[in-house]
Amino acid sequence: MVYLCAMRAMIVFNPTAGQAGALEAELNAAADVWRGRGWQVDVRPTSGPGNGTALARAAAAQHYSMVVAAGGDGTINEVINGLAGTQTALATLPLGTMNVWARELGLPLQPRAAAAALLEWQIRPIDLGRAGDRYFLLMAGIGIDAAITSSVKTEEKRRLGVLAYVLRTINLVPRIRGTRTRLVIDGKTIKGRVLWVVVGNSQLYGGLIKITHRASIDDGLLDICVIRGDGFGSALLHLVSLLRQRYNNDPEIEYYRARTVQVISSQTLPVQVDGDTIGATPMTFQAAPRALLALLPTTLPDDLMQPMTAQPSLRGRSLQRLAGWFGRRGA
């Protein structure tokens, strides 16, 4: 029998995420929940952009059982880019502005409650997406949302939260025009004026709506929502369709599922992944099947992930399996 003391976790903490400064005491309380079950828990604050990836990569090299991304979805994105392809699992404590991944999984948004809930969850392999050489967990956005994301300053996001994005949207959307774009989706080419493309690995967008509503995190595919149009009027109508989930009634919203998609535009369009701007078109997006181990609840909607067969939780025999993983790696 292998006990909970065998679990070794590193918390990668973003001290600038959302209201993280005010929640640092909660972070320590969450760590104490796990220590009370015999876990070894180390806390590592990030020192700047990209440091979360370096810390996660170092944790995997040091054979930690898991890395807990304590921050928002940007912190999670940095961590997965250090964990992809390793045997160290991802978990999260929601301390950010949106916390979309936590909401997707139904994780409590209060850190101490989240820590207690995670004790009952299980480690499973899931897919990632890849935009160029950057992995993403949730989605990539090309066009309107990436322009909005890049315009929101860190201080605005910390001070205003979601309202910062709302204000930037009101300011930018009336000035956005459709761009002539060519998409190559698993070898099939489509062309037209495009306002926005969302390439999803999961379903929930921005914590509010499900744009890639058929996406599954373990099917080896990306879901692509292409929103055509010329300008503000089109964008407004499409937004209403998305909010009402009337995708099939809007002829300018197209939906695809594929392993790869290449986006080429007549004028460069900004690209964001998991809420952080990473570059511009042209760019190729690919599915990365089973690229990440993640801590997940025992029940998820069947359309988000295949039903779980009889797999044990982090207690008892599942820890024997984990010990086997790490034992083989250390042999």
N, C-alpha and C positions, 0 to 999 in steps of 0.2 A: 504494500500500500504506500502510495506517495501522498503526502499531506500538503495543505495549502502553503506551508512554509517553503515548499519548493518553487513557488512562483516568485519571479524576480522581475520587477517592473521599474521602468524609468518614466517619470512624468516630465514631458517636455512642455515647459510653461512659458507662454508668451506674456510678458509683463505689460504689454501695451494693448492687448486684445480687449475690446469692449470696455467693460467695467472691471477688468481683471485686477487692477490695483486694489479696489475695494473688496474683491472676493478672495484675496490671497489667504485670509484666515480660513475661508471655506475650503480652499484648495488643501490646506494642511489638515483640515478636519476630514476631507475625503481620503487623504493618504493614511490617516489614522484608522479609518474603517478597514482598510486592507491590512495594515500592520497588525490590527487586532485579530485578523485571521491568520497571522503568521507569515504574511508576505514580506519580502524585502523590497522596500520602495525608496528609490532615489529621485530627488527633484532637481531638474536642470533648467534654469531660465535661459531663454534664447537671448543672444546679444545683438541681433540685427537680422535683416532679411537674409534668408538662405541658411541661417544657423540651425534651424530646426531640422533640415535635411542632414546636415553634418552630424548633429547629435543622434538622430535616429540611425544613421548608418553606423556610427560608432557603437550604439547599443546592440545592433544586430551582430557586429563583429565580436562583441563581448558576450554574446549568447544570452542576452536578456530574453525572458519569455515574451514580454510585450512592451510596447512603448505607448504611453497614454498621452495623446495630444490634448493639452489643456489650453484652450483658446477658442478661436473661431474656425471657420472652414479654411481660412488661409493657413492657419497653423497645421491643420490636418493635412492640407495639400503638401506642405513642406515635409511633414513626417512621412507620408506615403512615398515620397520621392527618395527617401532614405531606406524604406523598408521593402519596396517592390522587389520581388524575386528572392527574398530571404525567408527564414523560418521564424522570424520575430513578428508577432501579431500586433495589429493596431487596435487601440481602444481610445475612447475620448471622454473628456470632461468638458461640458459646454460652458465656456466663459466669454464667447465672442458676441458679435452683433446679431448675426442671423442664426447660427447653429443649425444649418440645414440638415447636415448628416444626423445629428442627434434627433431632430424632429422626424426625419425619414424613418428612423429606427424606433421611435417612441420612447426615447431615453428621457428620464426626468431632467429638467433644465436647472435644477438646484444641485450643486456639485456633490454634497454629502448623500443626497438621495440617489444620484446617478451612480456613485461609488457602490452603494449597497445593491442597486439593481444589477450592476455589472458582475457581481459575484455569482449571479444565477445564469449568466449568459454563456455561450459556447463559441469556440473558435472554429471558423469555417473559411475555406478559400473563396474569394470573390474576384470578379473581373475589375480591371481598371481600364480607362481610356488613355490614349497617348496623343498629345498635340505636339507635333515635331518631336523633340526629345524630352518633353515634360509630361509626366503622368497626371491624370486627374481622376478623382473619385466620383464626383457628382456630374459635372457637365463642362462643356466648353461653349462659349458664346462668341459669335462673330457678327459684328455690326453694332446695332443700337446699344445693347447692354454693355458691350466692351467699351464703347465710347463713354457711357455713363460711369462705369467702374473706374476708368482711368482718370476721370475728372474729379472724383471724390477724394479729397485729401485725408490723410490719416487722422489729423486733428479733428476734422469735421465728423468723421465716422465715430471717433471716440466720444465726442461731445454730443452729437445729435442722434447717433444710432441709425436706425432705418430711415429716419426723416432726412438724413443727408442725401440718400439715394433718391428719395421722392423729390426733393428740391432740385437736384441736378437733372432728373428726368423732365420735370416741368420746363426747365431752362433749355435742354438740348433737343428734345424730341421734335418740336415744331420746326427745327432747322435741318432735320435729317432727310435725305433724299435716297431713293432706291439706287443701287449700284449695279451695273451690268456685271453679272457673275456667272462663272461656269463651275459646276460641281460634277466631279467624277465619282460616282457612288458604286463601288464594286465593279468598276469598268464601264458603267452606264453614264453617259453624259447628259446633264440637263442644263439649260441656260435660261437666263431671264434677269429682270431687275429685282434685286433682293434687298429687303430692309434688314433682315435678321436671320441668322441660322443658329439653331441650338443643337449641339451634338451631345446626347445624354448617355451616361452610364447608369444613372438612377432616375427616379421619377420627379421628385419634388424640386421645384425651382424657386429659389429665394425664400423658401419656407412658407410659400403662399399658394402656388398653383402647380399643377402637373402638366408641364408642356410636353415632355417626352413621356407621356402617360402609359405607354406600353413597355417601358424599359424594364429589364431584369438585370440584376447584378451578378448573375451566374450563367448567362446564356451564350457568352462568347461574341455578342454583337453590340454595336452602338445603335442608338435610335436617333434619327435625324429629323428635325422639324425645320422646314424651309418656309419662311414667311416672305412672300413677294409683295411688291408694291412700289409706289413712286414717292410718297411723301407723308406728311402729317395726317391727312385724311385717311389714307390707307392704314397707317400705323394705329390710329385710334380705333378703327373698325376691327382690326385684327386683335387688338388688346381686349376688346369686348368679347370677341369669340373665344379667346383663350381663357378669360376670367369665367365665362359661362360654360367652358368646356364643350363648345359647339364646333369642334374642329371640322367635322365632316360637312358642315353647312357653309364653310368658307372656302370658295374655290381657289383662293390664293394662299392657303395653308396646305402644304404637302408634307407627307410623312413617309419616311423610309427606315428600313433596318438593314444594316450592312456591317461588314468587317472593316472596311476602309472608306474614307471619303476625302477627296482633295478639293480644296476651295481656292479658286483663282478668280480675282476680280480686276475690273478695268482700272479702278483706283484702290489703293491699299485700304483694307478694312482692319480695325483693331481686333485682337483676339484676347479673350480672358478665359481662364480656367479656375473653377472653384472660387470665383470672386476676385482673382488677381490678374491684372493685365500682363501678358507674357510676350506679346509681339504683334505681328500683323500678317495678313495674307500676302502671298500664297502660303498655304500651310496644309499639311497632310495629317489626318486624324485616323488612328487605328485602334481597334479593340486589342486589349492585352488580357486574354482569358486566364483566370485563376492566378493572377499576378500577385495577389496580396492575401495574407491571412488576416482576418478581422474578427473581433469579438462581437457577436450578434445575439439578439434575443432568440429564445427557443421557438417563437412563432413570429412569422412575417407573412404579409399577404402573398398568396400563391403567385400573383403576377409579378411581384418584386423579386422573389427567390423561390426556387423549387422547394417543395415541402421537405422538412427535415426528417430523415429516417431516424431510427432509434440510435441516437448519438448521445453520450453522456455529457453532463455539464462540466464546469470547472472543478467540481468535486470528485473525490474518489477516483474511479477508473479513468476518467478523462485526463487526470493529471498523470497517470501512468503513461498515457499516450504522449502527452507533452514531454514527459521526462525522456521517453524514447526518442522523440524528435531531437531534443537538445543533446541527448547522450550520443546519438549517431553523429551529430555535427561536431561534437567534441572529441570523437574517437580518432 
